[in-house]
Amino acid sequence: MEADRHERVRATLALARVPGIGSVFFRRLLETFGNPAAVFTKTFDELAAVMGVGDERARALATFDGWKEVEDEMAQAEALGLRCLIWGDDDYPEPLAAIYDPPPVLYYLGSLDRLAPPAIAAVGTRRPTDYGERATAFICESLAEAGVTIVSGMARGIDTCAHRAALKTGGVTVAVLGCGADVVYPSENKSLYGEICERGLVVSEFPPSARPEAQNFPRRNRIISGLTTGVLVVEAGERSGALITGYHAAEQGREVFAVPGSIFSPASDGCRRLIAGGAKPVGSAEEILEEVAPQFSRAGGRRAAGPTVDVASLGADEQELLKYVGGEPMPADEVAARAGWDPSRAAAALLALEIAGLVEKLPGNNYRRVFM
């Protein structure tokens, strides 16, 4: 089995090096021939017959001679401690596999367990205002406390704020890089990178030591959105890369959230555009959780049909709030009022209880206990 996987990884990396064979044609070739290694055993005519491949790509496949470079890449990844995930692996993230152009290869540092849903991407400008930084911390800290994984791109500005907010609460965060997974960019995020590797996950579709070229970042944005249930854009200018992530999310069927900002701030222009296009304006984690929890339960994530944990093992907030949830449906605001909590704190605890299978969310943002 180990030898078979080595050959599949080797052939996948080779396909990634063939000119014109991007994510879409990679998947099309695998759907036709069964596995990446089989592609290199086919004749020119067989390759050219695959829909859309054509003569030029078929010729590049049939004459591929970059095997030494592939072996060098594999050796370099091993030396750097990078692990490799390829499309078709059992642990390849299902949400990412379902997008139009999933990356054939993902290098990573950290644990793949950190990719478990629910996950929300938080992205925005590299030059945030004080308002943008505070909004990011306020929302992402509450999401992380509720058990939501925060995904971002480790860029300056909003991305960095989002990662730090998740780490501050002891939550989980995933960084998707526009360079090799072993490359720290920007360099001032070296300590943040180390924390994410230790307590979260760093992933990249680019080979080891790949530099952060400008054309890499639009490509990586589809992965940021593809790993998540939805994307939160905090601040974004008219030409911000965060807008691209928002557009990817919409195309992939993910929820798109945007934080409204000042009409006098250029950093809010992109968010206004997203909202005008159908993004949900939000100002708290609670408003995101209202959308995420129902989708997450339908997707068959962590939530179970019945209790999956002992009540005594819950956090203090969850144990306390559970006292106020009965067998009859009750609005979330009423649960919060009975506990004397603000709605955001109650929403975070209710999501954790829902994931644990202890409460059920009903239409109209009502909750009830699923056992007595």
HELIX and SHEET records of a PDB file:
HELIX    1   1 GLU A    2  ARG A   17  1                                  16    
HELIX    2   2 SER A   23  PHE A   33  1                                  11    
HELIX    3   3 PRO A   36  VAL A   39  1                                   4    
HELIX    4   4 PHE A   44  ALA A   48  1                                   5    
HELIX    5   5 GLY A   54  ALA A   62  1                                   9    
HELIX    6   6 TRP A   67  LEU A   80  1                                  14    
HELIX    7   7 GLU A   94  ALA A   97  1                                   4    
HELIX    8   8 LEU A  112  LEU A  115  5                                   4    
HELIX    9   9 ASP A  130  GLU A  145  1                                  16    
HELIX   10  10 ILE A  158  LYS A  168  1                                  11    
HELIX   11  11 SER A  187  ASN A  189  5                                   3    
HELIX   12  12 LYS A  190  ARG A  199  1                                  10    
HELIX   13  13 ASN A  216  GLY A  226  1                                  11    
HELIX   14  14 GLY A  241  GLU A  251  1                                  11    
HELIX   15  15 PRO A  266  SER A  268  5                                   3    
HELIX   16  16 ASP A  269  ALA A  276  1                                   8    
HELIX   17  17 ALA A  285  ARG A  298  1                                  14    
HELIX   18  18 VAL A  311  SER A  313  5                                   3    
HELIX   19  19 ALA A  316  LEU A  322  1                                   7    
HELIX   20  20 ALA A  332  ALA A  339  1                                   8    
HELIX   21  21 PRO A  343  ILE A  355  1                                  13    
SHEET    1   A 9 ARG A  83  ILE A  86  0                                        
SHEET    2   A 9 VAL A 105  GLY A 110 -1                                        
SHEET    3   A 9 LEU A 201  SER A 204 -1                                        
SHEET    4   A 9 THR A 173  VAL A 176  1                                        
SHEET    5   A 9 THR A 149  SER A 152  1                                        
SHEET    6   A 9 ALA A 119  VAL A 123  1                                        
SHEET    7   A 9 GLY A 230  VAL A 233  1                                        
SHEET    8   A 9 GLU A 255  ALA A 258  1                                        
SHEET    9   A 9 LYS A 280  PRO A 281  1                                        
SHEET    1   B 3 MET A 330  PRO A 331  0                                        
SHEET    2   B 3 ASN A 366  ARG A 369 -1                                        
SHEET    3   B 3 VAL A 359  LEU A 362 -1                                        
END                                                                             
